[in-house]
Amino acid sequence: MSIRHVNVTTRVGAEGPYRVDLPLDPGTLNERLFDIGLWLVERDIPHQARILMEPEHERLRVSFPDVENADAFRKRFGSRLNS
């Protein structure tokens, strides 16, 4: 089995220290990514997103350079903050 992942970036070259992991449902992946992308762009928040599709992971990890934006993202989309 090959490892598949997609990196989506805007203005951040390196992964930020504050990460939010969201469970990933392949059936709603495109819709969820669209909603997340709109939210991030509307707020002009620097971020890095990585989608891990291995069966043991199946999550979307979004990292931020600051805790305020990471916490706002967590409150909007759920899950927990990892730093």
VOPAGU-2260 file (C-alpha; in pm, 1 decimal, decimal comma):
REM VOPAGU-2260
SITE   aa  ch    i         X         Y         Z
SITE  MET   A    0       0,0       0,0       0,0
SITE  SER   A    1     141,4     337,1     -95,0
SITE  ILE   A    2     117,9     633,5     138,3
SITE  ARG   A    3     -98,3     907,8      -9,2
SITE  HIS   A    4    -111,5    1264,3     113,9
SITE  VAL   A    5    -181,8    1610,8     -17,7
SITE  ASN   A    6     -27,1    1932,2     111,4
SITE  VAL   A    7    -228,4    2251,4      78,7
SITE  THR   A    8     -48,3    2574,6     162,4
SITE  THR   A    9    -105,4    2948,2     134,6
SITE  ARG   A   10     154,3    3170,7     301,2
SITE  VAL   A   11     333,3    2941,3     546,4
SITE  GLY   A   12     634,8    2748,3     424,3
SITE  ALA   A   13     696,5    2551,5     742,2
SITE  GLU   A   14     454,9    2370,3     968,3
SITE  GLY   A   15     334,4    2589,7    1252,3
SITE  PRO   A   16     372,2    2482,4    1614,4
SITE  TYR   A   17      -5,1    2470,1    1681,0
SITE  ARG   A   18    -189,0    2183,7    1511,5
SITE  VAL   A   19    -552,4    2081,5    1491,3
SITE  ASP   A   20    -632,3    1726,5    1376,1
SITE  LEU   A   21    -975,9    1664,7    1227,3
SITE  PRO   A   22   -1119,4    1319,3    1155,9
SITE  LEU   A   23   -1146,7    1263,2     783,3
SITE  ASP   A   24   -1448,2    1118,2     605,8
SITE  PRO   A   25   -1350,4    1045,0     242,7
SITE  GLY   A   26   -1716,6    1079,1     140,6
SITE  THR   A   27   -1730,4    1445,5     245,8
SITE  LEU   A   28   -1364,9    1536,5     187,5
SITE  ASN   A   29   -1416,6    1787,9     -95,8
SITE  GLU   A   30   -1701,5    1970,1      79,0
SITE  ARG   A   31   -1510,2    1983,3     408,4
SITE  LEU   A   32   -1192,4    2112,2     241,4
SITE  PHE   A   33   -1393,9    2379,3      60,3
SITE  ASP   A   34   -1551,1    2499,5     388,6
SITE  ILE   A   35   -1214,9    2500,6     565,3
SITE  GLY   A   36   -1044,9    2678,8     275,4
SITE  LEU   A   37   -1310,1    2950,9     266,6
SITE  TRP   A   38   -1286,3    3004,1     641,5
SITE  LEU   A   39    -906,7    3037,4     628,5
SITE  VAL   A   40    -901,3    3267,1     323,7
SITE  GLU   A   41   -1180,5    3492,5     455,6
SITE  ARG   A   42    -977,3    3550,9     770,9
SITE  ASP   A   43    -640,9    3569,6     588,4
SITE  ILE   A   44    -495,2    3324,3     840,6
SITE  PRO   A   45    -151,1    3179,3     762,0
SITE  HIS   A   46    -171,9    2801,2     780,4
SITE  GLN   A   47     -55,1    2470,8     641,9
SITE  ALA   A   48    -287,0    2175,5     584,9
SITE  ARG   A   49    -189,3    1813,7     537,0
SITE  ILE   A   50    -425,6    1529,9     458,2
SITE  LEU   A   51    -316,1    1184,1     571,1
SITE  MET   A   52    -511,3     908,1     397,6
SITE  GLU   A   53    -346,9     599,1     548,1
SITE  PRO   A   54    -613,1     380,9     714,6
SITE  GLU   A   55    -458,5     424,3    1058,4
SITE  HIS   A   56    -458,8     806,0    1028,0
SITE  GLU   A   57    -739,3     932,6     802,0
SITE  ARG   A   58    -723,9    1285,8     931,1
SITE  LEU   A   59    -672,3    1640,9     821,0
SITE  ARG   A   60    -402,8    1826,0    1014,2
SITE  VAL   A   61    -398,4    2203,9     992,0
SITE  SER   A   62    -110,6    2389,0    1157,1
SITE  PHE   A   63     -93,5    2753,8    1255,6
SITE  PRO   A   64     185,0    2989,6    1368,4
SITE  ASP   A   65     -19,4    3118,5    1665,4
SITE  VAL   A   66    -249,7    2971,0    1927,1
SITE  GLU   A   67    -530,3    3225,8    1874,9
SITE  ASN   A   68    -597,8    3123,4    1514,8
SITE  ALA   A   69    -553,7    2754,3    1594,8
SITE  ASP   A   70    -808,1    2782,0    1875,8
SITE  ALA   A   71   -1055,2    2974,0    1655,6
SITE  PHE   A   72   -1022,3    2701,0    1390,8
SITE  ARG   A   73   -1074,0    2429,4    1651,7
SITE  LYS   A   74   -1386,2    2601,2    1783,4
SITE  ARG   A   75   -1529,6    2633,2    1430,8
SITE  PHE   A   76   -1448,8    2283,6    1301,3
SITE  GLY   A   77   -1416,2    2075,0    1618,5
SITE  SER   A   78   -1147,2    1834,9    1737,2
SITE  ARG   A   79    -858,0    1920,5    1966,6
SITE  LEU   A   80    -558,2    2151,0    1969,1
SITE  ASN   A   81    -212,7    1987,0    1968,0
SITE  SER   A   82     100,3    2188,2    2033,8
